[in-house]
Amino acid sequence: MRELFTDEHDAFRSAVGSFLDKEVVPHHEQWEADGVVSREVWQAAGRQGMLGMNLPEEYGGGGSDDFRFNAVVTEEMAYRGLHGAAFSLFNDMIAPYYGSLATDEQKRRWLPGLTSGDLIAAIAMTEPGTGSDLQGIRTTAADQGDHYLLNGAKTFISNGILSDLVIVVARTEPDAGVNGFSLLVVERGMDGFGRGRNLDKIGQHAQDTAELSFEDVRVPKENLLGEAGQGFYYLMTNLSQERLSIAVAGAAAIEAVRDLAVGYAKERQAFGRAIGSFQHNRFVLAEMATEASLARVFVDDCLKKHLTGDLDAATASMAKWWVTETQKRHVDTALQLHGGYGYMREYPIARAFLDSRVQTIYGGTTEIQKEIIGRSLGL
């Protein structure tokens, strides 16, 4: 029993689970083959109230800053191994920018479509030569009076194919250092805005991930999100929540993998007995169960701190790196326990092996998280 959630959250969890089982699970295999989900599932999620829980009710959002609702969506998708429809990406990592930075005019223009699922959003930070080092961003947006002239390229952009609105991180003041970045919203159909191929990843195939290019894109000043020159600080403000979101998914995935491993160990026979009855395997599963509990307690404590505004960057980084590295290790252990069947893609553990590998990379690599923690220690 988790004391973190109320009856309202539990009811929401039940509704989310039913929605996923009806609208996502039956189609996910086809989406994996297609490399992209349908736009209709986003609209269905909007009708279910699963998009933009933090956004104002007057624009179709949930009107609540209670991150536990976000966590419910993330956990229920992770339990089922669903990665294609990136609802958590929008709720946890994109919607906060619109909620806190958009002007009233921008909210009227964009939020109804975002909360209904008619508009799909992305955020474009990573570039071909720039990953975790955001200060190395080279995309530029030259001030032309009533608009910016945007030039550059982004890669590994989730929702890159489907997106209608893309928050682009660009340099608007080339010589101003961290004070020279701004956030611009690029809209589908703008001249010079191009999409490259849907990238061929080793896992999470249903989640469209693309290269984006910008060649003299005229972005009106009305599409500047927040204040010019403050983009880097806006990104830093939201990174702790982004990393917590990844840890929430990781903790749920660890529990799902534990259950897969235990279930298989009870059913699979070798030498006339269930493989879970062998001491070595029992000990392996005991270790997995213990670490799954540790991950759950740690992540739930981080959630509690986040709800009160007490989650600091170092603790969020601790959760992100430790949980995702544990997830990676547990998936590998569970696959080994499955033997040859673990290498077959029709088995959930094989898909988990492929899908989970990126967890220690996006949102800032494990090495970056340790660097942040080390600096917090005064080192």
N, C-alpha and C positions, 0 to 999 in steps of 0.2 A: 504494500500500500504506500502510495506517495501522497504526503500531506500537502504538497505544493499546489495541487489543483482543487478547485471547488466543484460543486455539482454542475455549475454552468459550464465549466471547462469539460467536464465528463460528458455532458450532453452534446457539446460541440464535437468532441472526439468521436462519439458514436455516429454523428451525422457525417463527419469527414470520412470515417472508415467506410460507411455505407456508400458514400459518393465514389470513393476510390475503387471500391469493389465493383461498382456498376459502370462507371464512366471511364476508368483508366485501365484497370487490370485486364479486361477482355481485349483491349486494343494495343496493349503495350508491346507485344511481340511483333505486330505489324509495324508499329512505329519504329521499333528497333531496326527492322529491315528497310524502312523508308528513310531513316536518319533524321526524322522530324515528326513531331506530333501534329494533330489536326488543330486548326484554329478553333474548331467547335468545342474542344475540351476546355479551352480557356474561357469561352463564353459560358459553358456549363458551370465552371468553377465560380464565375462571377455571379451567376444566379444562386449558387449555393452559399454565397457570402464568404468565400474563401480568399478573396483578393482585396488587399488594401485594408486590413482590419484597423490600421492606425489612421487611415484617412478619414476626413470629415463625413458624417452621415449625409449631409446635404448634397454630397457628390457621389453617393452610393457606397461609401466606405463603412467600416464598422464603428468608427468614432471612438475607438478605444486604444490607449497606448499600453494595454496589458499584453506584454510579450508572450505570456503563456499561451494565448491563442495561436500565435505564430509557431510556437514550439509544438503544439498539438499537430498542426499540419505537417511540419517537418518530420516529427516522429512517426506519424502514421504512414507517410510515404517511405521512410527508411525501413520500417518494419516489413513493408511489402517489396522492397527492392525496386522502387519506382523512381526513375531519374529523368524521364523525358519531359514531362510537364513541369517546368521550373517555377512552380508556385512560390516556393520558399525563397528562391533568388529574388523574385519580385517583392515579396512581402518584407523580407529581412534586409535586403541590400540595395533595393532600388526605390521602393515606395517612400522610405524615410527622407530621401532627398526632396521628393515632390511635396511631402507633407510639411517639411520644415523650411524649405527655401522658395517654393513657388509663390508668385504673387497671386492676388485674387483673380486677376485676368487669366493667368496661366492655369490656375486651378479650375476655373470654369471651362477652359479650353481643353484640358487634358484629363482631368480626374474622372469624369463620368465614363469615358471610354476605357480607362485603365481599370476601374473597379468592376466594370461590366464584362471585361475580357475582350471587348471589341478592339481595343488597342493593346498591343503587346510591347513590353519595354525591355530595354537592354542598357547596360552601362559599359562603356568602352574605355578601359584604362591601359591594358597591356598592349605593347607594341612589339614588332618583330625583334627588336634589339633591346627591349626593356621589359623585365618581368616584375620582380618584387621591388626593384628600385624605381619608385614612381618619379623621383626627381630627375630621372634620365629621359623622361618623355620628350619627344621631339615634334609631335604634332603641333602645328602653329595655327593661331587664329588672329589675323591682322585686323586691327580696328579700321574700318572704312567709313566711319561716321554713323550711318544708320544700320550698319550690319558688320559682321565679321566675315573675313575671307578665310575659310578653313582648308588646310592642306595637311595631309599626313596619312598614316595607315595604322590600323589596329589589328590585333590577332587574338585568337582564343576567346572570341566574344560569344558568350552563351546567349541564346535567343537571336543570334546574329542573322539567321535567315528569316525568321518570322517577324522580327521586331518592326514596329511602326514608329517608335520613339526611341532614340538612342542618346543617352547622356554621354557626351564626349569630353574627355579631359584634354585640354589643350593649353599651350602657352600663349597667353595674350600679351605678356610683357617679357620678351626673351631675356632681358638682362636683369630681371628682378628676383631671380632665385626662386625660393618657395613662395614668394609673394606674386609670382607671375603666372599662376595657373588659374584657369576659369572653367566652369562647367557650362557647356552649350548643348541644347537639345536639338538634335538633328532629326528631321521628320522624313518618313518614307516619301520618295518622289522628288526630293530636292535635287536640282541639277548638280552633277558632279559627285553625288553620293553613290558609291558602288559597293556591291557585295561580291566577295570571291567565292571560292568553293566551300561547301559544307565539309569541314575538316574530318578526316578519317581517323578517329580516335580508337584506342584499343578497347575502350569500354564506354558506357553511357551513350550508346549509339543513338537512342531516341532523342537525346538532347542536342538540338542543332547548335553547332559551334562553328563560327565563320570568321573569315578575314573581311575587314571593312576598309574601304579606301575613300579618301576625301580629296577631290581635285577642284580647287577654287569653288568650294561650296559656299554660297551666300547664305549665311545664317543671320536672320534679323536680330537686332538687339532685344526684341521682345522674347527671344528664346534663350537669353542668358539666365541661368538658374542661380539665384543668389547674387552676391556682389562679385564684380570683376576682381581678379587677383586673389580671391579667397578660396579657390578650389581645392588647394592642397590641404587646407585646414578642415574643410568640409569632409574630405576623404578620411582624414585622421580621426575625426569625431565619430564616424560610423564604423570604423574598422573593428572595434571591440565587439559590437553587435554582430558583425559579419563573422568574426571568428567564433563567437559563441554559437551562432547558428550552425556552423560546420561541426562544432563539438556536439551539439544536440543531435544532429544527424548521425554522428559517429557513435555516440553512446547507444542510440536506438539500434543501429546496425550491429553493434557488438552483441546486444541482447538477441537479435534475430539470428546471428551466426551461432551463438551459444545454443539456441534452441534447435537449429538445424543439426549441429554436431551431436547433441544429446539424443535427439530423435533417431538419427542414423545409427549411433552407437547401440541403441536398444534393439534396432531391427536387423542390422547386418550381422550375419552369422559367419564365423570362421572357426574351424576346428571343432565344430559341434556346439558352439556357444556364442552368445552375443559379444561383439567386440568390445562393448563397454564393460564387460565383466573382467577383462584383463586389467591387472593392476596399473600397468603403464598408462593405458587409455583412461582409466578412472582418475589417475593423478592429473593427466593433461586436462580433462574436463573439469576437474576440481579447480585447477588454476584458472581456467577460462571463466568459470562461474564467479570466482573471487574477484578477478579483475573487472568483470562486467559490473559487479556490485560497486566496486571502487569508482568506476567511470560514472555510474549512475549517481552516486552520492556527490561526487565532485561537480558534475554538470548541474545537478539540481541546486546545489549551493550557489553556483555561479548564476543560475537563473534567478534565485532569490536576491542576490546582490544586484543584479541588473534591474530588477523591478524597483528597487529602492535607490537606484543611481549610484551604487557603491562598487560596481564592478570596474576595477582599474585595468589598464591596458596589459600589464604584466600578467595578471591572473587570467585574463581572456586568452593570452598567448600560451600560458601553461595548459589551459584546457584544450586549446586547439591542437597543440603539438602532441601532447601525451595521449589524448583520446584517439586521434587519427592514427598515430603510430601503433597504438594498441589494437585498433581496428584492423590495420594492415597485417599485423602479426597473427591475430586471431583467425582472420580469413585464411591465411596461409596454413595455419595449424589445422583448421577444420577441413581444408581441402586435402591435406595429407591424410587425415583420418578417413576420408572417403575413398582413398586409394585411387585406382584407375577411373572410377566413376566421377571422382572430383574433377577430372580433366575433361569431362564431357559437358559441352555448353548447355545441354538440356537440363542439367542439374543446377538448382539455384545457387549452390556454393561456387560453381564455376563462374556464373555470371557475377556473383558478389566479388569474386577474386579480381575480375576485370574492372568492374565498376568502382571498386573502392580505392584503387591505386592512386587516383588523382587527389584523394582527400588530404594527403600530406603535402600537396603542391599548391593547389589554388588557395586563395585567401591569405597568401604568404606562406612560403615553405617552412618546414620544420626548423631549418637553420635560421631563418629570419626570426621566428618566434623565440628561439633560444637567445638570439642576439638582443632582442627587446628585453627579455627577462634578465639577461646578464647586465645590461645597462641599468636596469632598475635596482640592481644590487650595488651600483656605484662602481662597476668594473669597466 
